[in-house]
């Protein structure tokens, strides 16, 4: 059985990669560019840029192999009916969800700042899951889409490691998916939180899943 060298032990790939999907979480201007949600909360958004080429390489290989790609997009309806007041009011940043910033309304679907960054733009046939929460399974059709496509194995990338990425990975793990988090394909505004998240998901024999480098994944998929 083909595997990817990973921690805490090799990640078993499904037969002929059938059932394998790439998940790219929230690679949106709101988190990666000045003037968006991440910036308004006082974060150094430039820290997240490092993973863009890495995710781009994985995306290119998944596209070439014809394997499913799922992009997620954190955002709310313009009337904020899907945004709990607790989420809107927390943070006390310079701008909050729904306020107008230089890239349009913060974390509102359809606004310029809420789009996925141009380098990782979804193709028309790729799945984009708008999500109101941190986890990609909460109040979204993600689980039914994965079931319909026969997806069992998730290669997980995106931002931020300890918030939307970790929440989604835990939700997926509870639903029975074999999850592998890409070590150099996820990033946080807090390097120590990224480090801790990688360690905690693969601790205790992979209690939430595996971690591996993009190099190991690319080599296994292209061999
Ligand atoms: C945050 C996310 N950090 N995509 N969202 O609020 O991690």
Boltz pocket constraint, residues with backbone or C-beta under 6 A from the ligand:
constraints:
  - pocket:
      binder: B
      contacts: [[A, 25], [A, 26], [A, 31], [A, 74], [A, 134], [A, 159], [A, 160], [A, 161], [A, 163], [A, 164], [A, 165]]
      max_distance: 6.0
